[in-house]
Amino acid sequence: DKLSEAEKLSCGLFLLRGFLSPQEASEAFAFLNDDTQLPWNHKPRAGGERLDQHAYSYTRKKREYKNSQGLSFLERLCERIEKEFDGQVSDVWCNRFKKKTGHHIPWHTDTYGRHIFVLSLGAQRVVQFRKKPRMMRDQDDDAIEDIVPSSGNLYFFPLAVNNTHEHRVRGAHYNPNGQYDMEGTRLSLVFYFTTPKYAKEYKIAAGDRIRGFATTMFE
């Protein structure tokens, strides 16, 4: 089990450092950050709301990658994750966070009804998790957990984390003690993942599936 090699964080994420080698991560960033290779939307919307960051949604069913070098590269990443974790990637949501524009994502929970893998490329950003108010039991429960993935790091985000926590992505201005590499652009590739049937602990409840379907329908 590949996840057994990961670092399990307090919020419930599984962090795999160095999923891509430094050279692989550098090549992936250079390729996918190029607007001529990946058709980035500079004014994306989701759920009827304008998003702060640049984005691109890749659906594998359409087989669009056959006519695009950038999408072919993204397709190979999908295949690698499927092979490593013995599951299926249905589609990918790509985020691009520019430093100069202060791109960020505010506090939220995901309602897509699926597990995800998130691959970070380029500069670092602080991803924060905190317990939902109803989950707090004592004064220590209001603590915020910071996660700062490096380029090439991958983390598994089980759907159940959204039941207990909410999360956000800070802008490049937030750099505690100046210890992180915030210079430049960060890419965050979100792979929607179906776990294998034998991984029963990650079976998705019917209610979550319905909620996820409804969210997708009204986007």
C-alpha positions as CSV (number, residue, x, y, z in Angstrom):
1,D,0.0,0.0,0.0
2,K,1.6,3.2,-1.2
3,L,-0.2,5.3,1.4
4,S,1.6,3.4,4.2
5,E,4.7,5.2,3.1
6,A,3.0,8.6,3.5
7,E,3.1,11.0,6.5
8,K,-0.3,11.1,8.1
9,L,-1.2,14.6,9.3
10,S,-3.4,15.6,12.2
11,C,-6.2,16.8,9.9
12,G,-6.3,13.4,8.1
13,L,-4.3,14.1,5.0
14,F,-1.5,11.7,3.8
15,L,1.6,13.6,2.5
16,L,4.0,11.9,0.1
17,R,7.1,14.0,-0.2
18,G,9.1,13.7,-3.5
19,F,6.4,11.9,-5.5
20,L,8.1,13.6,-8.4
21,S,11.8,14.0,-8.5
22,P,13.2,17.6,-8.5
23,Q,13.9,17.3,-12.2
24,E,10.4,15.8,-13.0
25,A,8.7,18.5,-10.9
26,S,10.7,21.3,-12.7
27,E,9.8,19.9,-16.1
28,A,6.2,19.5,-15.2
29,F,5.9,23.0,-13.9
30,A,7.6,24.5,-17.0
31,F,5.3,22.6,-19.3
32,L,2.0,23.1,-17.5
33,N,2.5,26.7,-16.5
34,D,2.8,27.6,-20.3
35,D,-0.5,29.0,-21.6
36,T,0.4,27.7,-25.0
37,Q,0.5,24.2,-23.6
38,L,-2.4,24.3,-21.2
39,P,-5.4,26.5,-21.9
40,W,-5.6,28.3,-18.6
41,N,-8.8,30.2,-17.8
42,H,-7.8,33.6,-16.3
43,K,-11.3,34.4,-15.1
44,P,-12.8,31.0,-14.0
45,R,-16.1,30.4,-12.2
46,A,-17.3,27.5,-10.1
47,G,-20.6,27.1,-8.4
48,G,-21.7,30.4,-10.0
49,E,-18.9,32.3,-8.3
50,R,-15.9,34.0,-9.7
51,L,-12.6,32.3,-8.6
52,D,-9.5,34.3,-7.5
53,Q,-6.9,32.0,-9.1
54,H,-6.4,30.9,-12.7
55,A,-7.9,27.4,-13.4
56,Y,-8.4,24.7,-16.0
57,S,-10.7,21.7,-15.9
58,Y,-9.6,18.5,-17.6
59,T,-12.1,15.7,-18.2
60,R,-10.5,12.5,-19.3
61,K,-13.6,11.0,-21.0
62,K,-13.3,13.6,-23.8
63,R,-9.9,12.3,-24.8
64,E,-8.9,15.9,-25.5
65,Y,-5.2,15.1,-24.8
66,K,-4.7,13.4,-28.2
67,N,-4.6,16.8,-29.9
68,S,-2.6,18.7,-27.2
69,Q,0.9,18.2,-25.9
70,G,0.1,19.9,-22.6
71,L,-2.9,17.7,-22.0
72,S,-0.9,14.6,-23.0
73,F,1.5,15.5,-20.3
74,L,-1.4,15.9,-17.8
75,E,-2.7,12.5,-19.0
76,R,0.6,10.8,-18.2
77,L,0.4,12.2,-14.6
78,C,-3.1,10.7,-14.3
79,E,-1.8,7.3,-15.5
80,R,1.1,7.5,-13.0
81,I,-1.2,8.1,-10.1
82,E,-3.5,5.3,-11.1
83,K,-0.6,2.9,-11.3
84,E,0.9,4.0,-8.0
85,F,-2.4,3.9,-6.0
86,D,-4.4,1.2,-7.9
87,G,-7.4,3.4,-8.5
88,Q,-9.0,5.6,-11.2
89,V,-8.7,9.3,-12.0
90,S,-11.8,10.7,-13.7
91,D,-10.8,14.3,-14.1
92,V,-8.3,17.0,-13.0
93,W,-8.9,20.5,-11.7
94,C,-5.8,22.7,-12.2
95,N,-5.2,25.8,-10.1
96,R,-2.6,28.5,-10.8
97,F,-1.6,30.9,-8.0
98,K,0.3,34.0,-9.2
99,K,2.4,35.9,-6.7
100,K,1.8,39.4,-8.0
101,T,-2.0,39.1,-8.0
102,G,-2.2,37.6,-4.5
103,H,-4.2,34.6,-5.7
104,H,-5.7,32.6,-2.8
105,I,-8.6,30.4,-1.9
106,P,-10.7,31.3,1.2
107,W,-12.0,28.9,3.9
108,H,-14.2,26.2,2.5
109,T,-15.0,22.5,2.5
110,D,-15.2,20.5,-0.7
111,T,-18.6,19.1,-1.7
112,Y,-17.7,17.1,-4.8
113,G,-18.3,13.7,-3.2
114,R,-14.9,12.3,-4.2
115,H,-11.5,11.7,-2.8
116,I,-8.6,13.7,-4.3
117,F,-4.9,13.7,-4.8
118,V,-3.2,17.1,-4.9
119,L,0.1,17.6,-6.7
120,S,2.1,20.8,-6.0
121,L,4.4,22.3,-8.6
122,G,6.5,25.5,-8.5
123,A,6.6,27.9,-5.6
124,Q,5.2,27.1,-2.2
125,R,2.0,28.3,-0.6
126,V,0.6,27.7,2.9
127,V,-2.5,25.4,3.0
128,Q,-4.3,25.7,6.3
129,F,-6.8,23.3,8.0
130,R,-8.9,24.0,11.0
131,K,-11.7,22.0,12.7
132,K,-15.3,23.0,12.1
133,P,-16.9,24.8,15.0
134,R,-19.2,21.8,15.8
135,M,-16.1,19.6,16.1
136,M,-14.3,21.7,18.7
137,R,-14.2,20.2,22.2
138,D,-11.7,22.3,24.0
139,Q,-9.6,25.4,23.6
140,D,-6.8,23.6,21.7
141,D,-9.3,22.6,19.0
142,D,-9.2,26.0,17.4
143,A,-5.6,25.5,16.3
144,I,-4.8,25.9,12.6
145,E,-2.6,23.3,11.0
146,D,-0.2,24.6,8.3
147,I,0.8,22.4,5.4
148,V,3.4,23.8,3.0
149,P,3.9,21.3,0.1
150,S,7.1,21.6,-1.9
151,S,7.3,21.2,-5.7
152,G,6.8,17.5,-6.5
153,N,4.9,16.7,-3.2
154,L,1.6,14.9,-3.5
155,Y,-1.0,14.5,-0.8
156,F,-4.1,12.3,-0.5
157,F,-7.2,14.2,0.7
158,P,-9.8,11.7,1.8
159,L,-13.4,12.9,1.4
160,A,-14.1,12.4,5.1
161,V,-11.7,15.2,6.1
162,N,-14.4,17.6,4.9
163,N,-16.7,16.3,7.6
164,T,-14.4,17.6,10.4
165,H,-12.3,20.3,8.8
166,E,-12.3,23.3,6.5
167,H,-9.3,24.5,4.6
168,R,-7.9,27.4,2.6
169,V,-4.8,28.4,0.5
170,R,-3.0,31.5,1.6
171,G,-1.6,34.1,-0.8
172,A,2.1,34.5,-1.4
173,H,2.2,37.4,1.1
174,Y,1.7,34.9,4.0
175,N,5.2,33.6,4.8
176,P,5.7,32.9,8.5
177,N,9.2,33.9,9.5
178,G,10.2,34.1,5.8
179,Q,11.0,30.4,5.9
180,Y,9.2,29.3,2.7
181,D,9.9,29.7,-1.0
182,M,6.9,31.9,-2.0
183,E,8.7,33.5,-5.0
184,G,6.9,32.9,-8.2
185,T,3.9,30.8,-9.3
186,R,2.4,27.7,-7.7
187,L,0.4,25.1,-9.6
188,S,-2.0,22.8,-7.7
189,L,-3.3,19.9,-9.7
190,V,-6.3,18.2,-8.1
191,F,-6.9,14.6,-9.3
192,Y,-10.4,13.3,-8.6
193,F,-9.8,9.7,-7.5
194,T,-11.8,6.5,-7.1
195,T,-10.2,4.1,-4.7
196,P,-10.1,0.3,-5.4
197,K,-13.0,-1.8,-4.1
198,Y,-10.8,-3.5,-1.6
199,A,-10.0,-0.2,0.2
200,K,-13.3,-0.4,2.1
201,E,-12.2,2.3,4.6
202,Y,-12.5,4.8,1.8
203,K,-15.9,3.7,0.5
204,I,-18.0,6.8,-0.3
205,A,-21.5,7.0,1.3
206,A,-24.5,7.4,-0.9
207,G,-25.3,10.8,0.6
208,D,-21.9,12.1,-0.3
209,R,-22.3,10.8,-3.9
210,I,-25.7,12.6,-4.3
211,R,-24.3,15.8,-2.8
212,G,-21.3,15.6,-5.2
213,F,-23.6,15.0,-8.2
214,A,-25.8,18.0,-7.3
215,T,-22.7,20.2,-6.9
216,T,-21.5,19.3,-10.3
217,M,-24.9,19.8,-11.9
218,F,-25.2,23.3,-10.7
219,E,-21.8,24.5,-11.7
